[in-house]
Amino acid sequence: MISLTKQERINQLLVQDDTHWFVRWWIWMAGLVATVVVGYMAPTWLPFVLAISYFPYLCLEWRKTKLLLTFNESRRYTRWVYMGFVFEWIGFVAILSLFAFYHAGVVSIQVLLALIVSLIVFSILTPRWLDRFILMFDDDHVTAKVLSKAKEQRNTEHKTSQ
C-alpha cells in the first residue's frame, strides 16, 4: 500500500493548484461575463447562469479528488474522499433543482432563500467534518486548512524572496 507523507501530499496539491490557477481565473471571468450578459438580456435566467458557472469548479474539484485518491489506497480512505466529492455534486444538483422549482413556481422566494442558505451552511461544514473524520484514520491527510496555510506560507516566502 502506497501512503505518502503529509509534506509530499501538500507539495503535490500545491503543484496541482499552480497548474489550475489559470483555469480558475478564466472560469471566474467567463462566469462574470455570462452573468452580466444574461442578467441584461434575460434576468429570469440569471439564477441558472450563476448555478451553471459553478460546474467548472466541480470539474476542478474532481481533479483534486483524483489526486487525493493517489495518496492512500485504503478502501476506507478512498470511500470517504469520494464522499467529499459526492457532497459537492449533491449541493450543485440541489441548487439547480431549487432554482428550477422556484422558476416553475413550486417554491416561494422565502423558501428558496432559506434552502439556499441551508445548502451553503451544509457545503461549508461538510468538508470540515469529512476532513476531521479522515484524519482519525489517516494522520497524513491534508485538510483544506493545512493546504491554505501552505499556500499562504508559499506566497509569503515568494514575496520576501523578491
N, CA, C and O of each residue as an XYZ file, in Angstrom:
648
protein
N       0.839     -1.173      0.000
C       0.000      0.000      0.000
C       0.888      1.243      0.000
O       1.784      1.370      0.834
N       0.636      2.161     -0.941
C       1.402      3.400     -1.031
C       0.725      4.448     -0.157
O      -0.473      4.702     -0.279
N       1.510      5.045      0.721
C       0.987      6.128      1.541
C       2.056      7.204      1.617
O       3.133      6.977      2.167
N       1.764      8.361      1.073
C       2.724      9.453      1.051
C       2.710     10.209      2.371
O       1.721     10.194      3.103
N       3.823     10.867      2.660
C       3.871     11.695      3.862
C       3.030     12.949      3.636
O       2.666     13.288      2.510
N       2.737     13.619      4.736
C       1.918     14.824      4.655
C       2.579     15.889      3.775
O       1.905     16.530      2.968
N       3.891     16.080      3.925
C       4.581     17.107      3.144
C       4.576     16.771      1.653
O       4.428     17.663      0.818
N       4.736     15.490      1.314
C       4.677     15.086     -0.094
C       3.286     15.357     -0.675
O       3.149     15.797     -1.817
N       2.269     15.087      0.127
C       0.901     15.350     -0.314
C       0.676     16.844     -0.522
O       0.092     17.260     -1.523
N       1.140     17.639      0.427
C       0.995     19.098      0.311
C       1.687     19.591     -0.953
O       1.136     20.406     -1.693
N       2.891     19.096     -1.197
C       3.636     19.523     -2.388
C       2.882     19.185     -3.675
O       2.814     20.004     -4.592
N       2.319     17.981     -3.741
C       1.576     17.591     -4.944
C       0.313     18.437     -5.119
O      -0.037     18.817     -6.236
N      -0.364     18.726     -4.009
C      -1.559     19.568     -4.090
C      -1.210     20.997     -4.504
O      -1.963     21.636     -5.239
N      -0.068     21.494     -4.030
C       0.370     22.834     -4.425
C       0.729     22.881     -5.910
O       0.433     23.860     -6.595
N       1.363     21.827     -6.397
C       1.690     21.763     -7.832
C       0.400     21.763     -8.651
O       0.293     22.470     -9.653
N      -0.571     20.969     -8.220
C      -1.847     20.942     -8.938
C      -2.521     22.313     -8.884
O      -3.090     22.768     -9.877
N      -2.457     22.962     -7.737
C      -3.038     24.299     -7.600
C      -2.361     25.286     -8.544
O      -3.022     26.137     -9.140
N      -1.052     25.170     -8.676
C      -0.313     26.057     -9.584
C      -0.726     25.854    -11.039
O      -0.778     26.812    -11.811
N      -1.018     24.612    -11.413
C      -1.389     24.346    -12.803
C      -2.821     24.780    -13.107
O      -3.169     24.992    -14.269
N      -3.651     24.912    -12.077
C      -5.062     25.232    -12.302
C      -5.418     26.691    -12.067
O      -6.575     27.061    -12.266
N      -4.480     27.538    -11.653
C      -4.836     28.928    -11.359
C      -5.385     29.627    -12.592
O      -6.318     30.424    -12.493
N      -4.812     29.333    -13.752
C      -5.242     29.973    -14.994
C      -6.675     29.562    -15.331
O      -7.491     30.392    -15.732
N      -6.968     28.285    -15.165
C      -8.311     27.779    -15.448
C      -9.324     28.427    -14.502
O     -10.394     28.857    -14.935
N      -8.986     28.495    -13.210
C      -9.890     29.119    -12.241
C     -10.153     30.580    -12.591
O     -11.281     31.058    -12.470
N      -9.121     31.282    -13.021
C      -9.272     32.689    -13.371
C     -10.216     32.841    -14.558
O     -11.091     33.707    -14.547
N     -10.044     32.003    -15.587
C     -10.908     32.096    -16.755
C     -12.338     31.667    -16.437
O     -13.287     32.207    -17.006
N     -12.499     30.716    -15.549
C     -13.845     30.321    -15.130
C     -14.533     31.505    -14.463
O     -15.699     31.795    -14.730
N     -13.801     32.175    -13.603
C     -14.361     33.328    -12.913
C     -14.754     34.418    -13.909
O     -15.844     34.984    -13.815
N     -13.872     34.710    -14.859
C     -14.149     35.751    -15.861
C     -15.334     35.359    -16.754
O     -16.206     36.185    -17.020
N     -15.366     34.115    -17.212
C     -16.471     33.666    -18.068
C     -17.792     33.711    -17.308
O     -18.818     34.107    -17.860
N     -17.765     33.304    -16.036
C     -18.970     33.379    -15.213
C     -19.445     34.806    -15.030
O     -20.646     35.077    -15.072
N     -18.513     35.716    -14.829
C     -18.858     37.131    -14.665
C     -19.468     37.693    -15.950
O     -20.490     38.378    -15.908
N     -18.846     37.406    -17.079
C     -19.359     37.894    -18.365
C     -20.736     37.294    -18.649
O     -21.654     38.008    -19.054
N     -20.881     35.989    -18.439
C     -22.171     35.334    -18.682
C     -23.247     35.908    -17.768
O     -24.384     36.105    -18.197
N     -22.899     36.176    -16.526
C     -23.861     36.741    -15.588
C     -24.319     38.122    -16.046
O     -25.511     38.428    -16.015
N     -23.379     38.946    -16.467
C     -23.731     40.297    -16.926
C     -24.585     40.230    -18.192
O     -25.608     40.909    -18.285
N     -24.174     39.423    -19.158
C     -24.908     39.338    -20.425
C     -26.307     38.777    -20.206
O     -27.287     39.360    -20.670
N     -26.409     37.662    -19.512
C     -27.719     37.048    -19.291
C     -28.568     37.927    -18.376
O     -29.776     38.049    -18.578
N     -27.942     38.537    -17.373
C     -28.683     39.436    -16.493
C     -29.290     40.597    -17.255
O     -30.375     41.066    -16.912
N     -28.612     41.058    -18.268
C     -29.118     42.162    -19.090
C     -30.166     41.673    -20.092
O     -31.196     42.320    -20.281
N     -29.905     40.540    -20.727
C     -30.778     40.051    -21.801
C     -32.035     39.345    -21.269
O     -33.139     39.584    -21.759
N     -31.863     38.483    -20.274
C     -32.991     37.693    -19.753
C     -32.802     37.483    -18.252
O     -32.323     36.429    -17.833
N     -33.170     38.467    -17.443
C     -32.913     38.392    -15.999
C     -33.523     37.174    -15.300
O     -33.031     36.757    -14.252
N     -34.586     36.602    -15.865
C     -35.192     35.446    -15.201
C     -34.276     34.223    -15.224
O     -34.442     33.317    -14.407
N     -33.310     34.183    -16.148
C     -32.396     33.047    -16.241
C     -31.119     33.255    -15.436
O     -30.257     32.376    -15.407
N     -30.989     34.391    -14.791
C     -29.777     34.709    -14.047
C     -29.433     33.669    -12.975
O     -28.267     33.294    -12.860
N     -30.407     33.187    -12.183
C     -30.043     32.168    -11.179
C     -29.436     30.909    -11.794
O     -28.530     30.311    -11.214
N     -29.929     30.507    -12.960
C     -29.379     29.320    -13.610
C     -27.946     29.553    -14.076
O     -27.107     28.657    -13.981
N     -27.669     30.741    -14.574
C     -26.306     31.059    -15.012
C     -25.362     31.017    -13.819
O     -24.253     30.493    -13.916
N     -25.803     31.568    -12.700
C     -24.965     31.549    -11.501
C     -24.697     30.112    -11.053
O     -23.582     29.779    -10.651
N     -25.720     29.268    -11.123
C     -25.542     27.871    -10.720
C     -24.669     27.114    -11.719
O     -23.804     26.335    -11.318
N     -24.886     27.335    -13.004
C     -24.114     26.639    -14.035
C     -22.651     27.059    -14.006
O     -21.769     26.259    -14.317
N     -22.388     28.304    -13.638
C     -20.992     28.756    -13.602
C     -20.200     28.030    -12.515
O     -18.972     28.107    -12.485
N     -20.900     27.325    -11.624
C     -20.230     26.535    -10.594
C     -19.728     25.198    -11.145
O     -18.828     24.592    -10.563
N     -20.290     24.741    -12.244
C     -19.930     23.431    -12.783
C     -18.437     23.268    -13.070
O     -17.884     22.222    -12.728
N     -17.757     24.239    -13.677
C     -16.316     24.062    -13.901
C     -15.528     23.875    -12.600
O     -14.515     23.175    -12.582
N     -15.986     24.492    -11.525
C     -15.327     24.273    -10.242
C     -15.502     22.825     -9.785
O     -14.617     22.261     -9.143
N     -16.639     22.232    -10.116
C     -16.821     20.809     -9.821
C     -15.802     19.968    -10.584
O     -15.285     18.982    -10.059
N     -15.519     20.357    -11.809
C     -14.511     19.633    -12.595
C     -13.142     19.733    -11.932
O     -12.417     18.741    -11.854
N     -12.787     20.918    -11.456
C     -11.508     21.079    -10.752
C     -11.508     20.290     -9.444
O     -10.491     19.712     -9.061
N     -12.639     20.269     -8.771
C     -12.743     19.510     -7.523
C     -12.581     18.015     -7.803
O     -12.001     17.290     -6.996
N     -13.093     17.557     -8.948
C     -12.931     16.157     -9.330
C     -11.455     15.825     -9.543
O     -10.987     14.765     -9.128
N     -10.723     16.734    -10.192
C      -9.287     16.511    -10.399
C      -8.563     16.447     -9.055
O      -7.652     15.639     -8.875
N      -8.966     17.295     -8.117
C      -8.363     17.265     -6.782
C      -8.699     15.941     -6.093
O      -7.847     15.349     -5.431
N      -9.930     15.484     -6.249
C     -10.340     14.208     -5.659
C      -9.503     13.071     -6.229
O      -9.046     12.203     -5.485
N      -9.298     13.067     -7.546
C      -8.476     12.016     -8.156
C      -7.052     12.050     -7.614
O      -6.446     11.001     -7.397
N      -6.514     13.249     -7.395
C      -5.169     13.353     -6.823
C      -5.155     12.841     -5.389
O      -4.239     12.119     -4.997
N      -6.163     13.208     -4.606
C      -6.233     12.725     -3.220
C      -6.293     11.198     -3.170
O      -5.737     10.582     -2.261
N      -6.958     10.599     -4.132
C      -7.085      9.139     -4.152
C      -5.752      8.446     -4.387
O      -5.611      7.270     -4.054
N      -4.776      9.138     -4.947
C      -3.461      8.531     -5.164
C      -2.614      8.540     -3.894
O      -1.574      7.884     -3.847
N      -3.036      9.264     -2.878
C      -2.235      9.400     -1.662
C      -2.325      8.185     -0.746
O      -1.377      7.889     -0.019
N      -3.431      7.495     -0.772
C      -3.630      6.366      0.123
C      -4.592      5.407     -0.567
O      -5.670      5.814     -1.000
N      -4.211      4.149     -0.670
C      -5.029      3.176     -1.396
C      -6.020      2.438     -0.504
O      -6.713      1.534     -0.972
N      -6.098      2.800      0.746
C      -7.031      2.172      1.670
C      -8.468      2.355      1.170
O      -8.840      3.435      0.710
N      -9.262      1.300      1.266
C     -10.661      1.377      0.824
C     -11.426      2.407      1.637
O     -12.270      3.132      1.109
N     -11.124      2.462      2.916
C     -11.819      3.417      3.790
C     -11.497      4.854      3.372
O     -12.395      5.690      3.264
N     -10.223      5.134      3.140
C      -9.802      6.470      2.712
C     -10.458      6.821      1.376
O     -10.992      7.917      1.208
N     -10.414      5.892      0.439
C     -10.997      6.109     -0.883
C     -12.484      6.427     -0.779
O     -12.974      7.363     -1.410
N     -13.186      5.650      0.010
C     -14.627      5.840      0.163
C     -14.951      7.231      0.706
O     -15.868      7.885      0.209
N     -14.214      7.691      1.717
C     -14.513      8.987      2.330
C     -14.050     10.160      1.467
O     -14.661     11.228      1.508
N     -12.995      9.982      0.697
C     -12.592     11.049     -0.232
C     -13.640     11.185     -1.335
O     -14.008     12.298     -1.710
N     -14.122     10.052     -1.856
C     -15.207     10.101     -2.836
C     -16.445     10.773     -2.241
O     -17.136     11.535     -2.917
N     -16.713     10.482     -0.974
C     -17.881     11.047     -0.308
C     -17.829     12.579     -0.318
O     -18.859     13.236     -0.469
N     -16.640     13.139     -0.159
C     -16.497     14.592     -0.206
C     -16.933     15.154     -1.546
O     -17.617     16.176     -1.604
N     -16.537     14.485     -2.627
C     -16.945     14.948     -3.955
C     -18.436     14.729     -4.169
O     -19.102     15.556     -4.791
N     -18.958     13.634     -3.664
C     -20.392     13.362     -3.806
C     -21.202     14.471     -3.137
O     -22.214     14.913     -3.681
N     -20.766     14.920     -1.968
C     -21.469     16.017     -1.296
C     -21.420     17.298     -2.129
O     -22.404     18.035     -2.187
N     -20.290     17.566     -2.771
C     -20.187     18.742     -3.650
C     -21.185     18.611     -4.807
O     -21.891     19.562     -5.138
N     -21.232     17.439     -5.407
C     -22.119     17.211     -6.540
C     -23.585     17.327     -6.113
O     -24.394     17.919     -6.827
N     -23.924     16.765     -4.956
C     -25.300     16.852     -4.457
C     -25.694     18.308     -4.230
O     -26.815     18.710     -4.539
N     -24.770     19.093     -3.690
C     -25.049     20.515     -3.486
C     -25.326     21.224     -4.802
O     -26.239     22.046     -4.889
N     -24.544     20.911     -5.821
C     -24.734     21.510     -7.149
C     -26.104     21.149     -7.719
O     -26.833     22.022     -8.191
N     -26.450     19.876     -7.675
C     -27.740     19.420     -8.201
C     -28.883     20.015     -7.381
O     -29.916     20.388     -7.937
N     -28.705     20.105     -6.066
C     -29.750     20.675     -5.211
C     -29.998     22.143     -5.550
O     -31.148     22.578     -5.607
N     -28.937     22.903     -5.774
C     -29.108     24.329     -6.122
C     -29.818     24.461     -7.467
O     -30.732     25.272     -7.614
N     -29.399     23.663     -8.446
C     -30.089     23.700     -9.746
C     -31.567     23.341     -9.592
O     -32.433     23.978    -10.191
N     -31.845     22.321     -8.788
C     -33.231     21.899     -8.572
C     -34.039     22.988     -7.881
O     -35.188     23.242     -8.242
N     -33.436     23.629     -6.888
C     -34.149     24.703     -6.188
C     -34.480     25.854     -7.130
O     -35.587     26.391     -7.091
N     -33.523     26.233     -7.975
C     -33.803     27.301     -8.936
C     -34.898     26.872     -9.920
O     -35.751     27.678    -10.293
N     -34.871     25.615    -10.333
C     -35.908     25.120    -11.249
C     -37.275     25.140    -10.563
O     -38.271     25.525    -11.175
N     -37.326     24.727     -9.298
C     -38.590     24.750     -8.553
C     -39.105     26.178     -8.393
O     -40.302     26.434     -8.522
N     -38.200     27.091     -8.115
C     -38.607     28.494     -7.987
C     -39.099     29.030     -9.330
O     -40.113     29.725     -9.399
N     -38.386     28.707    -10.367
C     -38.754     29.173    -11.709
C     -40.115     28.601    -12.128
O     -40.881     29.263    -12.828
N     -40.406     27.379    -11.700
C     -41.679     26.742    -12.029
C     -42.804     27.195    -11.098
O     -43.965     26.857    -11.327
N     -42.476     27.951    -10.059
C     -43.486     28.445     -9.133
C     -43.837     27.469     -8.023
O     -44.846     27.647     -7.341
N     -43.025     26.447     -7.831
C     -43.294     25.446     -6.800
C     -42.942     25.969     -5.409
O     -43.640     25.674     -4.440
N     -41.866     26.741     -5.308
C     -41.460     27.300     -4.011
C     -41.417     28.825     -4.104
O     -41.185     29.397     -5.169
N     -41.648     29.457     -2.965
C     -41.599     30.922     -2.915
C     -40.155     31.386     -2.750
O     -39.258     30.584     -2.490
N     -39.946     32.675     -2.904
C     -38.599     33.234     -2.774
C     -38.063     33.046     -1.354
O     -36.866     32.827     -1.171
N     -38.941     33.130     -0.345
C     -38.502     32.958      1.040
C     -38.004     31.535      1.283
O     -36.972     31.326      1.920
N     -38.744     30.572      0.770
C     -38.338     29.169      0.920
C     -37.046     28.922      0.150
O     -36.144     28.243      0.641
N     -36.959     29.474     -1.055
C     -35.753     29.321     -1.867
C     -34.535     29.862     -1.124
O     -33.510     29.186     -1.034
N     -34.645     31.066     -0.596
C     -33.515     31.671      0.117
C     -33.143     30.876      1.362
O     -31.961     30.680      1.644
N     -34.147     30.417      2.108
C     -33.870     29.622      3.310
C     -33.145     28.326      2.949
O     -32.194     27.934      3.627
N     -33.586     27.672      1.898
C     -32.950     26.419      1.490
C     -31.548     26.653      0.939
O     -30.650     25.844      1.171
N     -31.352     27.748      0.215
C     -30.015     28.049     -0.308
C     -29.054     28.358      0.830
O     -27.909     27.908      0.812
N     -29.510     29.123      1.822
C     -28.658     29.397      2.989
C     -28.324     28.091      3.699
O     -27.186     27.891      4.124
N     -29.305     27.203      3.832
C     -29.048     25.897      4.455
C     -28.018     25.105      3.661
O     -27.127     24.484      4.241
N     -28.135     25.124      2.340
C     -27.167     24.414      1.494
C     -25.771     25.015      1.612
O     -24.777     24.288      1.601
N     -25.695     26.331      1.724
C     -24.390     26.978      1.877
C     -23.748     26.555      3.187
O     -22.563     26.224      3.222
N     -24.525     26.564      4.266
C     -24.000     26.121      5.563
C     -23.567     24.662      5.473
O     -22.499     24.297      5.966
N     -24.388     23.831      4.848
C     -24.064     22.419      4.666
C     -22.774     22.257      3.868
O     -21.934     21.422      4.204
N     -22.615     23.059      2.803
C     -21.425     22.925      1.955
C     -20.164     23.448      2.635
O     -19.057     23.079      2.243
N     -20.312     24.291      3.637
C     -19.148     24.769      4.393
C     -18.768     23.774      5.485
O     -17.588     23.490      5.694
N     -19.766     23.253      6.173
C     -19.490     22.377      7.315
C     -19.125     20.949      6.920
O     -18.300     20.321      7.584
N     -19.716     20.431      5.865
C     -19.477     19.039      5.479
C     -18.017     18.736      5.159
O     -17.498     17.743      5.669
N     -17.322     19.536      4.341
C     -15.910     19.219      4.080
C     -15.049     19.261      5.344
O     -14.115     18.471      5.489
N     -15.360     20.169      6.244
C     -14.604     20.233      7.506
C     -14.831     18.977      8.330
O     -13.896     18.415      8.901
N     -16.088     18.543      8.385
C     -16.398     17.335      9.136
C     -15.713     16.125      8.495
O     -15.145     15.287      9.195
N     -15.769     16.039      7.170
C     -15.121     14.924      6.475
C     -13.609     14.927      6.690
O     -13.014     13.872      6.910
N     -12.982     16.106      6.627
C     -11.536     16.196      6.868
C     -11.186     15.691      8.265
O     -10.234     14.930      8.438
N     -11.952     16.116      9.246
C     -11.694     15.655     10.625
C     -11.878     14.152     10.741
O     -11.104     13.472     11.415
N     -12.912     13.635     10.076
C     -13.164     12.201     10.138
C     -12.035     11.422      9.471
O     -11.581     10.413     10.010
N     -11.580     11.874      8.313
C     -10.492     11.193      7.607
C      -9.209     11.248      8.426
O      -8.430     10.294      8.420
N      -8.980     12.353      9.129
C      -7.785     12.464      9.979
C      -7.767     11.420     11.095
O      -6.703     11.092     11.621
N      -8.934     10.899     11.457
C      -8.990      9.884     12.516
C      -8.290      8.595     12.090
O      -7.741      7.892     12.938
N      -8.295      8.271     10.807
C      -7.650      7.029     10.374
C      -6.503      7.254      9.386
O      -5.831      6.296      9.003
N      -6.268      8.497      8.967
C      -5.124      8.815      8.105
C      -4.479     10.094      8.624
O      -4.917     11.201      8.314
N      -3.435      9.917      9.416
C      -2.782     11.064     10.059
C      -2.144     12.022      9.064
O      -1.917     13.185      9.397
N      -1.850     11.565      7.861
C      -1.187     12.406      6.865
C      -2.160     13.082      5.902
O      -1.736     13.707      4.930
N      -3.450     12.962      6.166
C      -4.444     13.602      5.291
C      -4.266     15.119      5.336
O      -4.075     15.697      6.406
N      -4.330     15.753      4.175
C      -4.166     17.206      4.080
C      -5.549     17.850      4.076
O      -6.320     17.689      3.130
N      -5.847     18.575      5.138
C      -7.129     19.265      5.230
C      -7.071     20.567      4.441
O      -5.996     21.033      4.064
N      -8.224     21.136      4.203
C      -8.289     22.412      3.476
C      -7.559     23.506      4.251
O      -6.930     24.383      3.659
N      -7.645     23.448      5.570
C      -6.982     24.453      6.408
C      -5.460     24.349      6.278
O      -4.778     25.366      6.151
N      -4.937     23.141      6.309
C      -3.490     22.928      6.170
C      -3.024     23.370      4.781
O      -1.972     23.993      4.645
N      -3.805     23.047      3.759
C      -3.448     23.447      2.396
C      -3.469     24.969      2.259
O      -2.604     25.544      1.598
N      -4.443     25.616      2.875
C      -4.499     27.087      2.842
C      -3.276     27.701      3.497
O      -2.698     28.659      2.983
N      -2.883     27.141      4.639
C      -1.691     27.650      5.327
C      -0.439     27.440      4.476
O       0.438     28.302      4.437
N      -0.357     26.305      3.800
C       0.801     26.035      2.936
C       0.841     27.020      1.769
O       1.912     27.502      1.399
N      -0.318     27.316      1.190
C      -0.372     28.298      0.098
C       0.044     29.672      0.600
O       0.809     30.380     -0.056
N      -0.465     30.041      1.762
C      -0.128     31.344      2.342
C       1.362     31.439      2.641
O       1.995     32.459      2.369
N       1.917     30.369      3.203
C       3.348     30.344      3.515
C       4.175     30.442      2.231
O       5.164     31.173      2.175
N       3.765     29.706      1.215
C       4.476     29.752     -0.065
C       4.426     31.158     -0.663
O       5.431     31.658     -1.168
N       3.266     31.787     -0.607
C       3.134     33.142     -1.154
C       3.949     34.148     -0.356
O       4.536     35.065     -0.931
N       3.993     33.987      0.965
C       4.788     34.876      1.810
C       6.267     34.709      1.505
O       6.996     35.694      1.392
N       6.713     33.462      1.372
C       8.120     33.205      1.048
C       8.468     33.760     -0.329
O       9.568     34.271     -0.541
N       7.527     33.655     -1.256
C       7.769     34.162     -2.612
C       7.896     35.687     -2.602
O       8.743     36.247     -3.297
N       7.051     36.356     -1.811
C       7.096     37.818     -1.741
C       8.373     38.312     -1.072
O       8.948     39.315     -1.494
N       8.819     37.606     -0.026
C      10.022     38.047      0.687
C      11.288     37.751     -0.101
O      12.310     38.406      0.107
N      11.238     36.775     -1.001
C      12.433     36.439     -1.783
C      12.633     37.390     -2.964
O      13.695     37.395     -3.586
N      11.631     38.178     -3.267
C      11.752     39.092     -4.418
C      12.480     40.349     -4.062
O      12.665     41.217     -4.915
